[in-house]
Amino acid sequence: MDEDNFNSKKNKIISVGHIALDYIFNVEKFPEPNTSIQIPSARKYYGGAACNVAVGVAKLGLLSGIVSCVGYDFKNSGYERYLKNLGVDISHIYHSEEEETPKAWIFTDKDNNQITFFLWGAAKHYKELNPPLFEAEIVHLATGDPEFNAKCAEKAKKNNILVSFDPGQDLPLYDKDTMERIIKNSNFLFMNKHEFERTLKLLNTDLESLRNRVDVLVVTYGKDGSVIYTKDEEIKIPSIKAEKVVDPTGAGDSYRVGFLAGYVKGYDLEQCGLIGSCVASFVIEKKGCQTNLPSWNDVIERLKKEGYVLE
């Protein structure tokens, strides 16, 4: 992989990390240990944080690609054909003939707290790979192998490509040194409020120090919106109202989609935050991370309806 040109200089945003098959459940409450609860019938959804971003970027009309590891069941799952039809560059997906494609079982309670059980499967092969020769404006590092993400960050930065990092729910896999390596080479750092608090603890640091290590730090707070920090600015972004809230799964990934797409299109940070918030408002209206991703026109129209006109 390391000697290849990643398909085309036209690729704008490349995502690195998991492609996964998701099984999503809404429950009244999480069961106590040694007890059980009933769940609705299981349905498969396309997911994986990196692929959620790649698909979202494509649906907004930008070119995207993904670097990932999948298993022997990937082709027959329909996922490969779906990505090809969307125009996502999948030329740098590693296929394992021995392992399954990663899978996630995601449980959300009535307060929108989540517990996820994740099968790595083919993702164990990240350790054997070298980063490709990225040709993009932005490389987005999502959930995946920490060491591989660190290598990708270093290679992208060396080639003057902007790096976006979102450790997501894989944050417990990171040690301090690896986290420091990635942040050192990142321009954008995305976290929800829980991940933000854990990262400060992991690095034994505070907000002021962290915001000075990257160009842009974004912390999301669900229905309470988000805050964008630069070295000398703090921008509060409201949440954009959804028509209905069905499932919050994928809201964070879709915020990153909107934010990064807005940045590539030349919008300022506040507008990028509003675009991110708007994309997330569509995703939570249906179950599944990719089920209700909007087009660019959908985003512009909803923002206009909410009183925000993008110049």
C-alpha positions in Angstrom: 0.0 0.0 0.0 2.7 2.5 0.8 4.1 3.0 -2.7 0.7 3.6 -4.4 -0.7 6.9 -5.3 -4.2 7.0 -3.8 -6.1 6.9 -7.1 -6.4 10.5 -8.0 -5.4 14.0 -6.9 -9.1 14.9 -7.2 -9.8 13.1 -3.9 -10.6 15.8 -1.4 -11.3 14.0 1.9 -10.0 10.5 2.7 -11.2 8.7 5.8 -9.0 6.1 7.7 -10.6 3.5 10.0 -13.4 1.1 10.4 -16.0 -0.1 7.9 -18.5 -2.0 10.0 -21.9 -3.7 9.8 -24.0 -2.2 12.6 -26.9 -3.7 14.5 -28.7 -0.9 16.4 -31.1 -1.3 19.2 -33.1 1.2 21.3 -33.9 0.0 24.9 -35.7 1.6 27.8 -32.7 0.9 30.1 -29.5 -1.1 30.1 -29.8 -4.5 31.9 -28.2 -5.1 35.2 -25.4 -7.7 35.2 -26.7 -11.3 35.1 -30.1 -10.2 33.8 -31.6 -9.9 30.3 -33.9 -7.5 28.4 -36.0 -7.9 25.3 -34.8 -6.1 22.1 -36.6 -5.5 18.8 -35.8 -7.6 15.8 -32.2 -7.2 14.5 -31.5 -5.3 11.3 -28.2 -4.7 9.6 -27.1 -1.2 8.8 -24.0 0.1 7.0 -21.6 1.8 9.5 -18.1 2.2 10.9 -17.1 5.7 11.8 -14.6 6.2 8.9 -17.0 4.9 6.3 -19.9 7.0 7.8 -17.7 10.0 7.0 -16.6 8.8 3.6 -20.3 8.2 2.6 -21.4 11.5 4.0 -18.8 13.4 2.1 -19.8 11.7 -1.1 -23.5 12.5 -0.5 -22.6 16.1 -0.1 -21.1 16.1 -3.6 -17.4 15.9 -2.7 -14.9 13.2 -3.7 -14.0 10.8 -1.0 -12.0 7.7 -0.3 -11.4 5.3 2.5 -8.5 3.3 3.9 -9.8 0.3 5.9 -9.8 -3.5 6.5 -12.7 -5.7 5.7 -13.5 -9.5 5.9 -14.5 -12.3 3.6 -18.2 -11.4 4.1 -17.8 -7.8 2.8 -18.7 -8.3 -0.9 -21.8 -10.4 -0.2 -23.0 -7.9 2.4 -23.9 -5.5 -0.3 -21.6 -2.8 1.3 -19.0 -2.9 -1.5 -21.5 -2.4 -4.3 -23.1 0.4 -2.3 -19.8 2.3 -1.9 -19.0 1.9 -5.6 -22.3 3.2 -6.6 -21.7 6.3 -4.4 -18.4 6.9 -6.0 -16.3 6.3 -2.9 -12.8 5.3 -3.7 -12.3 1.8 -2.2 -9.0 1.0 -3.9 -7.2 1.0 -0.5 -9.4 -1.4 1.4 -7.5 -4.5 2.6 -9.5 -7.8 2.3 -9.0 -10.6 4.7 -10.0 -14.1 3.7 -9.8 -15.4 7.3 -11.6 -12.7 9.3 -15.1 -11.2 9.3 -15.8 -7.6 8.5 -15.9 -5.6 11.8 -19.4 -5.5 13.4 -21.0 -3.3 16.0 -23.9 -4.0 18.3 -25.1 -0.6 19.5 -27.6 -0.1 22.4 -29.1 3.3 23.1 -31.2 4.0 26.2 -34.0 6.5 26.5 -31.5 9.2 27.7 -29.4 8.6 24.6 -26.6 7.0 26.5 -24.9 4.3 24.4 -23.1 1.0 25.0 -21.4 -0.6 22.0 -19.9 -4.1 21.6 -17.5 -4.2 18.7 -16.0 -7.1 16.8 -12.7 -6.1 15.3 -12.4 -9.1 13.0 -10.4 -8.0 9.9 -9.4 -4.8 11.6 -6.6 -6.6 13.3 -4.7 -6.4 10.0 -4.1 -2.6 10.3 -0.9 -3.6 12.2 0.4 -5.1 8.9 -0.3 -2.1 6.7 1.6 1.0 5.7 -0.2 4.2 5.0 -0.8 4.9 1.3 0.5 8.0 -0.5 -2.4 10.3 0.3 -3.5 12.8 -2.3 -6.2 14.9 -0.6 -7.0 18.2 1.1 -7.9 16.4 4.3 -7.1 13.0 5.8 -9.7 12.2 8.5 -8.6 9.6 11.1 -11.6 7.9 12.8 -11.9 4.8 15.0 -9.3 2.2 14.1 -5.9 1.0 15.1 -4.1 3.7 17.1 -0.6 2.9 15.7 -1.8 2.9 12.1 -3.6 6.2 12.7 -0.4 7.7 14.1 1.5 6.6 11.0 -1.1 8.0 8.7 -1.1 11.3 10.6 2.7 11.5 10.3 2.7 10.7 6.6 -0.1 13.1 5.7 1.5 16.0 7.7 4.9 15.3 6.0 3.1 15.7 2.6 1.4 19.0 3.7 -2.0 17.4 3.9 -4.4 18.6 6.6 -5.1 16.0 9.3 -8.4 15.6 11.2 -8.6 13.2 14.2 -11.6 11.8 15.9 -10.6 8.9 18.3 -14.3 8.2 19.1 -15.2 5.2 21.2 -11.8 3.6 20.5 -10.3 6.2 22.9 -9.6 3.6 25.6 -7.2 1.9 23.1 -4.9 4.9 23.1 -2.0 5.3 25.4 -0.6 8.8 26.1 2.4 8.5 23.8 0.3 7.5 20.7 -2.3 10.2 21.4 0.4 12.8 21.7 1.9 11.6 18.4 -1.4 12.0 16.5 -2.3 15.3 18.1 1.1 16.7 17.2 0.4 16.0 13.6 -3.3 17.0 13.6 -5.0 20.2 12.5 -8.5 19.3 13.6 -9.4 17.4 16.7 -13.0 16.3 17.2 -14.5 14.8 20.4 -17.8 14.6 22.2 -18.0 15.8 25.8 -17.2 12.4 27.3 -14.2 11.8 25.0 -12.9 15.3 25.7 -12.9 14.7 29.5 -11.2 11.4 29.1 -8.6 12.9 26.8 -7.7 15.6 29.2 -7.3 13.0 31.9 -5.2 10.7 29.6 -2.8 13.6 28.6 -2.9 15.1 32.1 -3.6 18.4 30.6 -6.3 21.1 30.4 -8.4 22.9 27.8 -6.1 25.8 27.3 -3.1 23.5 26.7 -5.0 21.2 24.3 -6.5 24.0 22.2 -2.9 25.3 21.7 -1.8 22.0 20.2 -4.1 22.0 17.2 -5.5 24.6 14.8 -9.1 23.7 15.6 -10.6 21.8 18.6 -14.3 20.9 18.4 -16.2 19.5 21.3 -19.8 18.4 20.7 -22.6 18.3 23.3 -25.5 16.6 21.6 -28.7 18.6 21.7 -26.7 21.4 23.4 -24.7 22.1 20.3 -20.9 22.3 20.0 -18.0 24.6 20.8 -15.2 25.3 18.4 -11.9 26.3 19.9 -8.9 27.9 18.2 -5.8 29.2 20.0 -7.6 32.6 20.6 -11.3 32.1 19.8 -14.2 30.2 21.2 -17.3 29.8 18.9 -20.5 28.3 20.3 -22.6 26.5 17.7 -26.3 25.7 18.4 -27.9 22.4 17.4 -30.1 22.5 14.4 -33.6 21.2 15.0 -34.5 17.8 13.5 -38.0 17.0 12.4 -37.9 14.1 14.9 -35.3 12.3 16.9 -35.3 8.6 16.3 -31.7 7.5 17.0 -28.5 9.5 17.8 -26.2 6.8 16.4 -23.9 8.4 13.8 -24.6 12.0 14.8 -21.0 12.7 15.7 -19.7 11.2 12.5 -22.1 13.3 10.4 -21.1 16.5 12.3 -17.6 15.8 11.2 -18.8 15.3 7.6 -20.5 18.6 7.5 -17.7 20.5 9.2 -15.0 19.1 7.0 -17.0 19.5 3.8 -17.7 23.1 4.7 -14.0 23.7 5.3 -13.0 22.3 2.0 -15.7 24.5 0.3 -14.1 27.5 1.9 -16.6 28.4 4.7 -15.4 30.0 8.0 -15.3 28.0 11.2 -18.7 29.2 12.5 -20.4 28.3 9.2 -18.6 24.9 9.2 -20.0 24.2 12.7 -23.5 25.1 11.5 -23.1 22.8 8.5 -21.9 20.0 10.7 -24.8 20.5 13.1 -27.3 20.6 10.2 -26.0 17.3 8.7 -26.3 15.7 12.1 -29.9 16.8 12.4 -30.8 14.7 9.3 -29.0 11.6 10.5 -30.8 11.4 13.9 -34.2 11.4 12.2 -33.8 7.7 11.1 -32.1 4.6 12.5 -28.7 3.9 11.0 -25.6 6.1 10.6 -26.0 6.4 6.8 -29.7 6.0 6.3 -30.6 9.7 6.1 -27.5 11.5 5.1 -28.5 14.7 3.2 -27.4 16.2 0.0 -25.7 19.6 -0.1 -29.0 21.3 -1.2 -30.8 19.6 1.7 -28.3 21.2 4.1 -28.6 24.7 2.5 -32.4 24.6 2.6 -32.7 23.4 6.2 -30.2 26.1 7.4 -32.1 28.7 5.5 -35.3 27.5 7.1 -33.6 28.0 10.5 -32.5 31.5 9.6 -28.9 30.8 8.5 -27.9 31.8 5.0 -24.5 30.7 3.9 -22.7 33.1 1.6 
